[in-house]
Structure formats: C-alpha cells, structure tokens
Amino acid sequence: MSPDGLERDPDPVLPGRNAHSAVPRRRSSARDIQRYASLFAQRTKVMRSSAMRDLMALTEREDVISLAGGMPDTSTFPADSYAALMNTIAGESCARALQYGPTEGFARVKECVARVMAAEGMEIDTDEVLVTTGGQQVIDLVCKTLLDPGDVVVAEAPTYPGAIPTFSSYEADVVQVTMDRDGMRVHELEATLDELERSGRRPKFIYTVPNFHNPAGVTMSLERRRELVRIAGEREIIVLEDNPYGLLRYEGEALPTLHSLDDEFVIYASTFSKILSPGVRLGWAVAPAPILQKMQIGKQGSDLCSSSISQYFVSAYFDAGPWDDYVRSLLEIYRRRRDVMLDALAEHFPREAEWTHPRGGLFIWATMPDYIDTTDLLARALREHVAFVPGRAAFVDGRGGSAMRLNFSGVDEDAIREGIRRIGEVVREQVAMYGTLTGAGGSVEPPRREAASRADVTAAAARIAAERAAAAERTAAAPRAAEAGGDSAADRVGRTDEDLAKVLHMPAKHKRAG
Ligand SMILES: Cc1ncc(COP(=O)(O)O)c(C=O)c1O
C-alpha cells in the first residue's frame, strides 16, 4: 500500500485500462461495507467462500510450494501443439471461433464428449449432452434446477470443497455421509435417508465423486455403486455423479460409472480440465432429457454459451490425433508424483499421522492426531513456504479439523519431497509440543531447529490446554467414554470426529513404517 493509504492499480499500463493515469482505488472501510450490506440478498448471508480459491492467492506466490491446488500440470502440454492447434483454428474457423455458440455446445464437441465417455465404458446419445463451462458449472446448474432454499443435498464427508460454495449459494441444507476406503458408506446413507424421511424431508440429490475422490483419494467399490443406484432408483432420488478423475487411474481395474449402472436417476458430470486443460473451462453434463432442458435454460441465464474458442480448441485437438496419448503421458507423470508423495509422507510424517493411498486422481487425504488443528497448522506451514488445504474446507459442520488435502499433480517431484518434508516438520513440532505439554511423551524427536517462536508456543499451549479442558468435559459427558474410563484419542475428540477418525484411517500397511 502507498503512504497515502490508497491502493493503486498494480499494472497501470494494462492496455485499455487507465493507460495514462493510474486511478487510485480506495480500500473498503467498515462504513462502506455496512452501506452495501443492506443491499445484499438474503442468500449472501449463508454463502461460503471456497477455502481452496481463497488459498490460491497465497499459494500462487512463487516462493510457496503449493500442495493446495487441484492443479493438473499444464506445463506438460507441448507448446508447439498448442500453437499448431490455434493456427489451424485461425486458418479454418477464425470467425466462428470468435462468435457466440449454441447454449448446449457445438455438435463437434459433443462428439468429443461421447468419445471420452466411451473410454469409460459409456455409450451415449449426443442429444443427452450439455457442454458447460467446466464441471463446476454442472454442479451450479444442477443446484439451480433442483434446489429451493432449505432443500437437502446429501454429500460425502468429506466432500469436494469447491461444491460447498455452490450448495451454500443456493441455500441448501447439506447433510454429509461418512466414507471409508470403499467410498460413501451406503448403509449410513440409507439410515440418513430414513431419518430425513421421518422428519418429512427428502433430499433433492445425492452428490458423489466415486472415482479417486477429491479430497479423500478413495474410490467407491462396485458393490457400493450398485447399492447406491439401487437406493436412488427405489427412492427416486437423483444422484449427481461427478467424475473428473476416472481416466486418471494409476493402478487397478476401472469400475463402471454410476451412469452406466443407471441412467434414469443419475446426472453425470465430467470435464476436460484434468484430461486436457482446466484453462479451456469446458465440462459437460449428461442427464435425463427433462432435467437437461431445465439446466440448459439455467445456462442461458448464466453465460449464454461456453467459450467458442475453447470448444474449437477441444475439437481441433481431438481431430489432430489420438486424444488419449496426452492422458497416457499424464498418467506416467502423476503416478510417479503420487509415489514420491507417499514415500515422502512415510519418511517425514510422524507415525501418529495416517493417509490414503489413491489409485488415481490428484489427491491424498492425510489425518493428523486429533489435537492438531490443520487450519492453525497451515499458518505455520505458510511460514515455511508450503501450503495444503485444511480438512475443514471439505465439511459444512466444522469437522475435518485434523485432516489435510495434499495435491501431488501440480508440482514436480523435488518440490513434492521438499513440501512434504516441511509440512512433516511442522506436524512433528506439534506432536512433540503436545507430548511435552501433556506429559504424554511425543513419539517423535523434538524439532531439530528453533522453528516455533515463543509466541507460537504460548498460543499453542493455551489452545491445547483449552482443548484438553473441553475434551475432559466431553469425556465426562459421554457415558460411553466415561464407562471406558479412559482418555483415548477417540474419547477426546467426541462423536463427530470419532466418526471422521474411523472414516479415513488407513490400514497399517499405509502407515509410516516403524
Ligand atoms: C470433484 C470435482 N468436481 C468439479 C471440479 C471442477 O472442475 P472444472 O475445472 O471442470 O470446473 C473439480 C475440480 O477440481 C473437482 O475436483
């Protein structure tokens, strides 16, 4: 900020923008905010920002190793291929690429969609496809089409953090069903649906990411897929199947999509973001015709149509050669990065931590001991110039406080090793400090260097003391815990985190050796 307290345009010579005079912009004062607050729609009061998007500004800094984004590595796409494709578009379809397109998308792009879906074992009619502005827009349009304020959406716990702002801006009541290594627990889903029914409520849809879940890294088993579509069919509840990662499989056999098991109650969403480029901002939905029509009208109001330039790019890319060659090259790179991250976790994280072992996708979900708050930990990690997504971003009710999402696709192998080493160090400091303060004895060596400042230690000690007091209260209040008479980790965290702890804990073989 300048000495006069005014923010100036960071790049006053951007063409077309204040090229000759940098017009100073004033920061919003509390009074300004108050003035506009009365204008805001009711829904803005429950709107939640995406922690991931908020983090992006921080993690975009060059000096931060970001394991926070959900970023594919776009540097792997050959620049000369990009140039050649754009050149073809310029030569053959310049005016059309620069023009508006149909709301539902160009027929040639729908053909590309059909080819991608065929690669995942689905045969579709291109009339069933709506080309969208990313997979994100499918979530938005489904909400726009199906939700009234207060309607229930069932999602996994944890769920895709980027879906939460969408659900919240349509004022959905999100109910989360826990997961384990086989994905959403469908028995719990049934019990949840029964409970909702008893109170006269019926979810408008069930949102799930069955393949290589973001953020959990797990995949729904075939048995559960069958169960889920059975439940949805019997109860006539829509399932929104979000499948951006299905083709990013590093090991094991592909499982049928929910859409291939049932196309009556499943809305299918996917995207070119992870198999080609998120920059093209193109995804798609396949849905029963009446729903698709409403979504299309919704899309007219949102953006008229998705970018024609991007659509021409995608179709030129598919015309130019085997589209899946690039995906295969990504698989090699991401598989190695996943393995590097798993090895680094085993080397640098304390044995109290656990993590998932994804067979595909972009994410590992790591769970710390319950006394570690990963939102606090992120502040420490940022001081070490490394970032991750704190687990709470994937819950609507404050759960996930000791978990973190780690992305292994966006940075190279050295950066992954170094990033995990740095996070491991801050985690180990916390574990050691907890051990010292509670007399429980940390299971890790004390940090090798004086990383934590006196203020950090004091603040953490105060927080841990408060947590212990609250935990003791919970233990006293919980008959089951009191009966056990112990102060086990599960007792300390209480019911909801106890569930979470069970949910994504790893079998011993994925834990740190030794
Ligand atoms: C599960 C899930 N759904 C949707 C999206 C949005 O993808 P897109 O870039 O296609 O909008 C993402 C992006 O990371 C995702 O992980």
The ligand as a MOL file (V3000), in Angstrom:
LIG
                    3D

  0  0  0     0  0            999 V3000
M  V30 BEGIN CTAB
M  V30 COUNTS 16 16 0 0 0
M  V30 BEGIN ATOM
M  V30 1 C -14.7250 -33.2200 -7.8940 0
M  V30 2 C -14.5920 -32.0210 -8.7560 0
M  V30 3 N -15.6680 -31.5500 -9.3890 0
M  V30 4 C -15.6030 -30.4760 -10.1780 0
M  V30 5 C -14.4160 -29.8060 -10.3590 0
M  V30 6 C -14.4040 -28.5890 -11.2320 0
M  V30 7 O -13.7190 -28.8500 -12.3820 0
M  V30 8 P -13.7370 -27.8870 -13.6450 0
M  V30 9 O -12.3530 -27.3900 -13.7910 0
M  V30 10 O -14.1320 -28.7640 -14.7640 0
M  V30 11 O -14.7390 -26.8280 -13.4100 0
M  V30 12 C -13.2660 -30.2500 -9.7090 0
M  V30 13 C -12.0130 -29.5180 -9.8660 0
M  V30 14 O -11.0360 -29.7310 -9.2160 0
M  V30 15 C -13.3560 -31.3940 -8.9040 0
M  V30 16 O -12.3100 -31.8870 -8.2600 0
M  V30 END ATOM
M  V30 BEGIN BOND
M  V30 1 1 1 2
M  V30 2 1 2 3
M  V30 3 2 2 15
M  V30 4 2 3 4
M  V30 5 1 4 5
M  V30 6 1 5 6
M  V30 7 2 5 12
M  V30 8 1 6 7
M  V30 9 1 7 8
M  V30 10 2 8 9
M  V30 11 1 8 10
M  V30 12 1 8 11
M  V30 13 1 12 13
M  V30 14 1 12 15
M  V30 15 2 13 14
M  V30 16 1 15 16
M  V30 END BOND
M  V30 END CTAB
M  END
